């Protein structure tokens, strides 16, 4: 299983998660790739619990796309100025 992780600041409106609804503030994005299934999760910076980003999990045809998908998700979510 491959994993990528990046710190970011959620913009106004935060990030919608499946488990707890919207999370805001200083967060960490983690994407994991296991047999073609990509899972995107966030947690509060330094916290233990991870939450699935609503609508962000997908299947990748090529595992080499993991870095690009992680970067795109980070670009969409990292909006400290809105």
C-alpha positions in Angstrom: 0.0 0.0 0.0 1.3 3.4 -1.0 0.6 6.5 1.1 1.1 10.3 0.6 0.5 13.0 3.3 0.5 16.8 3.2 -0.4 19.6 5.7 -2.8 22.3 4.5 -5.2 24.9 5.7 -8.9 24.5 4.8 -10.5 27.5 3.2 -13.9 29.0 4.1 -16.5 26.2 4.3 -13.9 23.6 5.3 -13.7 20.1 4.0 -16.8 17.8 4.0 -16.2 14.3 5.5 -18.3 11.2 5.6 -18.0 10.7 9.3 -18.3 14.1 11.0 -19.4 16.6 8.4 -17.3 19.7 7.8 -13.8 20.0 9.3 -11.9 23.3 9.2 -8.6 24.9 10.1 -5.1 23.3 10.1 -5.5 19.8 8.5 -3.5 17.0 7.1 -4.5 15.2 3.8 -3.6 11.5 3.4 -4.1 9.5 0.3 -3.6 5.8 0.3 -3.5 3.5 -2.7 -4.2 -0.2 -2.3 -4.7 -2.4 -5.4 -5.9 0.5 -7.5 -8.3 1.9 -4.9 -7.4 5.4 -3.7 -8.8 6.6 -0.4 -8.5 10.3 0.6 -8.7 11.2 4.3 -8.1 14.3 6.4 -7.5 14.8 10.1 -6.8 17.8 12.3 -3.1 18.4 12.3 -1.5 16.2 15.0 -4.8 14.3 15.8 -5.2 10.6 15.7 -8.5 10.1 13.9 -8.8 10.2 10.1 -12.0 11.1 8.2 -12.9 10.1 4.6 -13.1 13.2 2.3 -16.6 13.0 0.8 -16.6 12.1 -2.8 -12.8 12.0 -3.1 -12.1 8.2 -3.2 -11.7 6.6 -6.6 -10.0 3.8 -8.6 -6.8 4.6 -10.5 -6.0 2.8 -13.7 -2.2 3.3 -13.1 -0.6 3.5 -9.7 1.8 6.1 -11.1 -1.1 8.5 -11.0 -1.1 8.5 -7.2 1.2 11.5 -6.9 -0.8 13.6 -9.4 -4.2 12.8 -7.8 -2.8 13.7 -4.3 -1.4 17.0 -5.7 -4.8 17.8 -7.3 -6.7 17.1 -4.1 -4.3 19.2 -2.1 -4.6 22.0 -4.6 -8.4 21.9 -4.3 -8.5 21.7 -0.5 -5.6 24.0 0.4 -7.3 27.4 0.3 -6.3 29.4 3.3 -7.4 32.7 1.7 -10.6 31.3 0.3 
